[in-house]
Amino acid sequence: MTNKIIVDTNVVIAASIIQNIVELGIVVKHKFYDQSIQLFSLFKRDNDCYGVLVPTVKTESFTMLVRAVYDTFLSDSSANPQLRTLFYKDAAGIVTSSERKMKKLMRRLKEGEYDHKELCKNIERVKSMSRDLQTEWEERHAGKNRRRPESDRRAKTVLKEPRNQEQKKEVSSAHDAQIVRESLQLGRFVRKSNSRDELILAETISMMQFDEKTGGSYDFWIASCDSGFFAPYIRSHLGTSDTVTREIKNRFKIRCDYPQKIYRLLS
């Protein structure tokens, strides 16, 4: 099966920001640079993986690049004040260099086709999913008083067989932790503005439908570093929640994950 991987804006931007600072003998790069540039190595002519550029990503990548360059360099400058000085002396040159890298990376991506009439319908389908996830947050997760019954309900389904108190405690504790992870992810989802992500998802669905109508057979992926929508929510001390990405897969048959995970699965 051939794979089409829609590359989110944050991945295109991350893969474009790397600069060798000769004066300091260091390399400054975006925190997601390594896994993002690695993903682009999949997009070769003789490979069964195609990188795809949707219109929203193409439009907003250049407008968001400047801010990302500033954030990348100035976040490191607190530990190295000389870096801040050097950056401000050549900020325009560094941004221009990143733009050139971005244009070069974009040439390795294909621009997908879709029916614009279907796009409007799919935007409504995606917004309906968002409303359902918000309802789930409000009914099951908004506040500890609502998380507790949900945790008990899940634990009850696996506590039917006789178990000692220690085993019961372990099962309940595991479900408690999972509920907390889901609560954090859904809480972030309902608080942030998802309009651009919804549009990217709707464009992807429309491309998939267009391919199906024209005889194409592809598995669709969205590669992203955005744990609020297109990637699992990860917290080192709590684990992972894939509530949103699982819902996207169930509804639209599109798998979403971090670039490094998709690379490992498809390389």
Secondary structure, DSSP 8 states (H G I E B T S, - for coil): -EEEEEE-HHHHHHTT-EEEETTTTEEEE-TTHHHHHHHHTT--TTSSEEEEE-HHHHHHHHHHHHHHHHHHHHHHTTT-HHHHHHHHHSHHHHHHHHHHHHHHHHTTSEE----HHHHHHHHHHHHHHHHHHHHHIIIIISSHHHHHHHHHHHHHTT--S---HHHHHHHHHHHHHHHHHHHHHHHHHHHS--HHHHHHHHHHHHHHHHHHHTT--EEEEEE---TTTTS-EEETTTEEE-HHHHHHHHHH-EEEE-HHHHHHHH-
